[in-house]
Amino acid sequence: MNITLFYITAALYLSATFITTAYLIVHNDKIIAVANKTILAGFVFHTITMISRWVEAGRPPFADLHEALTLFSWMLVAIYLLIRFRYRLAVLGAFVAPFALLLLITASFLPKEIIPLAPSLASWWLPIHVGLAFLGNAFFAMTFIFGIMYLIQERYLKSKKVGGLYFLLPSLDILDELGYKCLTYGFPLLTLAMITGAIWAEYVWGSYWSWEPRQTWSLITWFLYAALLHGRLTVGWRGRKAAVYSIIGFLILISSFAVIKIFSWGTHAVFR
């Protein structure tokens, strides 16, 4: 049942991607209204998919890469809906829907069979640690998206050609502010994920920190985002520099995650 719901969710996000692309071309408010309803419908089915998987597996749906990417996509769309409700950014769905769809497409090529939890994962720490980590990553994904939007809008302004996406994208100040807000949510969540992960590791393996690849890259990512947050708070990093840094930080985060998962290195290899 959960696999059927999974494909329905993917189909709705695919439809939303086509509809939002049409909106970027014709700039019709009626089209984006349909797109927003389609994304919302996709999120509802996405939520039911996660619940169904949880019920069928008898455990939190975070045990393998298929489930992890599905969770990541769900959290990204959840954050988008909150931002969409608060700021009424019609164009944002055109960037989020393809991203959420890409995560589900990737997940669709991975093994979907329900597997039992490894003994080391059968703990209430699992939903806490993984939930915090992926929620933080979802906020970082939003900083990445706002960084991309910022650079696009900046290019329009520098070229002095007001056309295309110029009239659809928010001002540079709003994009910079939203990127910063997502950073201020994502960084504490990443920090809490690392702390809970260390406590869990001590409980399971007898060591808070073993310098295995996932821990090492999490620490590198933490320092990158800490530097960005520090720069924004103390040095006044704003605008293009912050946008570029956000993009680079997320690309490093997602690349390290993919490589480690593919090659199944370290103790985090239990999430296969």
C-alpha positions as CSV (number, residue, x, y, z in Angstrom):
1,M,0.0,0.0,0.0
2,N,2.7,2.5,0.9
3,I,4.5,2.0,-2.4
4,T,1.3,2.8,-4.3
5,L,0.8,5.9,-2.3
6,F,4.5,6.8,-2.9
7,Y,4.0,6.8,-6.7
8,I,0.8,8.8,-6.4
9,T,2.8,11.4,-4.4
10,A,5.5,11.4,-7.0
11,A,2.9,11.8,-9.8
12,L,1.4,14.8,-8.0
13,Y,4.8,16.5,-7.5
14,L,5.5,15.8,-11.2
15,S,2.3,17.5,-12.2
16,A,3.1,20.4,-9.9
17,T,6.5,20.7,-11.6
18,F,4.9,20.9,-15.0
19,I,2.3,23.4,-13.8
20,T,4.8,25.7,-12.0
21,T,7.0,25.6,-15.1
22,A,4.0,26.8,-17.1
23,Y,3.5,29.6,-14.6
24,L,7.1,30.7,-15.1
25,I,6.3,31.0,-18.8
26,V,2.9,32.6,-18.9
27,H,2.8,34.4,-15.5
28,N,-0.8,33.5,-14.9
29,D,-2.0,33.6,-11.3
30,K,-4.7,31.0,-11.9
31,I,-2.0,28.5,-13.0
32,I,0.0,29.0,-9.8
33,A,-3.2,28.6,-7.7
34,V,-3.7,25.1,-9.3
35,A,0.0,24.4,-8.8
36,N,-0.2,25.2,-5.0
37,K,-3.3,23.0,-4.6
38,T,-1.4,20.2,-6.4
39,I,1.6,20.5,-4.2
40,L,-0.7,20.5,-1.1
41,A,-2.4,17.4,-2.4
42,G,1.0,15.8,-3.0
43,F,1.9,16.6,0.6
44,V,-1.2,15.0,2.0
45,F,-0.5,11.8,0.1
46,H,3.1,12.1,1.1
47,T,2.1,12.2,4.7
48,I,-0.2,9.2,4.3
49,T,2.6,7.4,2.6
50,M,4.9,8.0,5.6
51,I,2.3,6.9,8.1
52,S,1.4,3.8,6.0
53,R,5.1,2.8,5.8
54,W,5.4,3.3,9.6
55,V,2.4,1.1,10.3
56,E,3.4,-1.6,7.8
57,A,7.0,-1.7,9.1
58,G,6.1,-1.4,12.8
59,R,8.9,1.1,13.2
60,P,9.8,4.7,12.2
61,P,10.3,4.8,8.4
62,F,14.0,5.9,8.6
63,A,15.8,2.6,8.3
64,D,17.2,2.8,4.7
65,L,18.1,5.2,2.0
66,H,14.7,4.9,0.3
67,E,12.9,5.9,3.5
68,A,15.5,8.6,4.3
69,L,15.1,10.4,0.9
70,T,11.3,10.1,1.2
71,L,11.5,11.7,4.7
72,F,13.8,14.4,3.3
73,S,11.4,15.3,0.5
74,W,8.4,15.4,3.0
75,M,10.2,17.7,5.3
76,L,11.2,20.0,2.5
77,V,7.6,20.3,1.2
78,A,6.4,20.9,4.8
79,I,8.8,23.8,5.3
80,Y,7.8,25.2,1.9
81,L,4.1,25.1,2.8
82,L,4.8,27.0,6.0
83,I,6.9,29.7,4.2
84,R,4.2,29.8,1.4
85,F,1.5,30.4,4.0
86,R,3.5,33.1,5.8
87,Y,5.1,35.0,2.9
88,R,2.8,34.2,0.0
89,L,5.7,33.5,-2.4
90,A,3.9,32.1,-5.4
91,V,7.1,31.4,-7.4
92,L,8.7,29.3,-4.6
93,G,6.8,26.2,-5.6
94,A,8.5,26.2,-9.0
95,F,11.8,25.6,-7.2
96,V,10.6,23.3,-4.4
97,A,8.4,20.9,-6.4
98,P,11.2,19.8,-8.8
99,F,13.6,19.3,-5.8
100,A,11.0,17.2,-3.9
101,L,10.3,15.2,-7.1
102,L,14.0,14.6,-7.7
103,L,14.4,13.2,-4.2
104,L,11.4,10.8,-4.7
105,I,12.7,9.8,-8.2
106,T,16.0,8.9,-6.6
107,A,14.3,7.0,-3.8
108,S,12.2,5.1,-6.4
109,F,15.3,3.5,-7.8
110,L,16.4,2.2,-4.4
111,P,15.2,-1.1,-2.7
112,K,11.7,-0.5,-1.3
113,E,11.3,-3.7,0.7
114,I,10.6,-3.2,4.4
115,I,13.6,-4.3,6.3
116,P,13.9,-5.0,10.1
117,L,15.8,-2.5,12.2
118,A,19.4,-3.4,13.1
119,P,19.6,-4.1,16.9
120,S,21.7,-0.9,17.3
121,L,18.9,1.2,15.8
122,A,16.0,-0.3,17.8
123,S,15.8,2.7,20.1
124,W,13.7,5.8,20.7
125,W,16.8,7.8,19.8
126,L,16.2,6.9,16.1
127,P,13.3,9.2,15.4
128,I,14.9,12.0,17.6
129,H,18.3,11.9,16.0
130,V,17.2,11.2,12.4
131,G,14.3,13.6,12.6
132,L,16.5,16.5,13.8
133,A,19.1,15.7,11.2
134,F,16.8,15.7,8.2
135,L,14.8,18.6,9.4
136,G,18.0,20.6,9.7
137,N,19.0,19.4,6.2
138,A,15.6,20.4,4.8
139,F,16.1,24.0,6.2
140,F,19.6,24.0,4.6
141,A,17.9,22.9,1.3
142,M,15.7,26.0,1.6
143,T,18.8,28.2,2.1
144,F,20.2,26.6,-1.0
145,I,17.0,27.3,-3.0
146,F,16.8,30.9,-1.7
147,G,20.5,31.3,-2.7
148,I,19.7,30.2,-6.2
149,M,16.8,32.5,-6.4
150,Y,18.9,35.4,-5.1
151,L,21.6,34.9,-7.8
152,I,19.0,34.7,-10.5
153,Q,17.3,37.9,-9.4
154,E,20.7,39.7,-8.9
155,R,21.7,38.8,-12.4
156,Y,18.5,40.4,-13.8
157,L,19.2,43.5,-11.8
158,K,22.8,43.7,-12.9
159,S,22.0,43.2,-16.5
160,K,19.2,45.8,-16.3
161,K,16.9,43.5,-18.3
162,V,13.6,43.4,-16.5
163,G,11.9,40.3,-17.9
164,G,11.5,36.6,-17.4
165,L,11.6,35.7,-13.7
166,Y,12.3,39.3,-12.6
167,F,8.7,40.1,-12.0
168,L,8.0,36.8,-10.3
169,L,10.9,36.6,-7.9
170,P,10.9,38.5,-4.5
171,S,13.3,41.4,-3.9
172,L,16.9,40.6,-3.0
173,D,16.3,41.8,0.6
174,I,13.4,39.3,1.1
175,L,15.4,36.4,-0.4
176,D,18.4,37.3,1.7
177,E,16.2,37.5,4.8
178,L,14.5,34.1,4.2
179,G,17.8,32.4,3.5
180,Y,19.1,33.8,6.8
181,K,16.0,32.6,8.7
182,C,16.2,29.1,7.3
183,L,19.9,29.1,8.3
184,T,19.0,30.1,11.9
185,Y,16.6,27.1,12.1
186,G,18.8,24.6,10.3
187,F,22.0,25.2,12.3
188,P,20.6,24.6,15.8
189,L,18.8,21.5,14.4
190,L,22.1,20.2,13.0
191,T,23.8,20.9,16.3
192,L,21.1,19.0,18.3
193,A,21.3,16.1,15.8
194,M,25.1,15.8,16.4
195,I,24.6,15.9,20.1
196,T,21.9,13.3,20.2
197,G,23.9,11.2,17.7
198,A,26.9,11.3,20.0
199,I,24.8,10.3,23.1
200,W,23.2,7.5,21.1
201,A,26.7,6.3,19.9
202,E,27.9,6.2,23.5
203,Y,24.9,4.1,24.5
204,V,25.3,1.7,21.6
205,W,29.0,1.5,20.8
206,G,30.6,2.9,24.0
207,S,32.1,6.0,22.4
208,Y,30.7,9.5,21.8
209,W,32.8,10.1,18.7
210,S,34.7,7.6,16.5
211,W,35.6,9.8,13.6
212,E,33.7,7.6,11.1
213,P,32.9,9.3,7.8
214,R,29.4,10.4,8.6
215,Q,30.4,12.0,11.8
216,T,33.5,13.6,10.2
217,W,31.5,15.1,7.4
218,S,28.7,16.2,9.8
219,L,31.4,18.1,11.7
220,I,32.8,19.7,8.5
221,T,29.3,20.7,7.5
222,W,28.6,22.1,11.0
223,F,31.8,24.3,10.7
224,L,30.8,25.5,7.3
225,Y,27.3,26.6,8.4
226,A,28.8,28.0,11.7
227,A,31.2,30.1,9.7
228,L,28.3,31.4,7.5
229,L,26.1,32.2,10.6
230,H,29.1,33.8,12.3
231,G,29.8,35.9,9.2
232,R,26.2,37.1,9.0
233,L,26.0,38.0,12.7
234,T,29.4,39.6,13.2
235,V,30.9,40.6,9.8
236,G,27.7,41.5,8.1
237,W,27.8,38.9,5.3
238,R,24.8,39.4,3.2
239,G,23.6,39.2,-0.3
240,R,25.7,37.4,-2.9
241,K,28.4,36.2,-0.6
242,A,25.8,34.6,1.8
243,A,23.9,33.1,-1.2
244,V,27.0,31.5,-2.7
245,Y,28.1,30.2,0.7
246,S,24.7,28.7,1.3
247,I,24.8,26.9,-2.1
248,I,28.3,25.6,-1.6
249,G,27.5,24.4,1.9
250,F,24.5,22.5,0.8
251,L,26.2,20.9,-2.2
252,I,29.0,19.7,0.2
253,L,26.3,18.4,2.6
254,I,24.3,16.5,0.0
255,S,27.5,15.2,-1.8
256,S,29.0,13.7,1.4
257,F,25.6,12.2,2.3
258,A,25.3,10.5,-1.1
259,V,28.9,9.2,-1.3
260,I,28.8,7.8,2.2
261,K,25.4,6.1,1.6
262,I,26.5,4.6,-1.7
263,F,29.7,3.2,-0.3
264,S,28.2,2.3,3.1
265,W,31.1,3.5,5.2
266,G,31.2,3.5,8.9
267,T,28.6,2.8,11.6
268,H,26.0,4.8,9.6
269,A,26.2,2.0,7.0
270,V,23.3,0.4,8.9
271,F,21.1,2.9,7.1
272,R,21.3,1.0,3.8
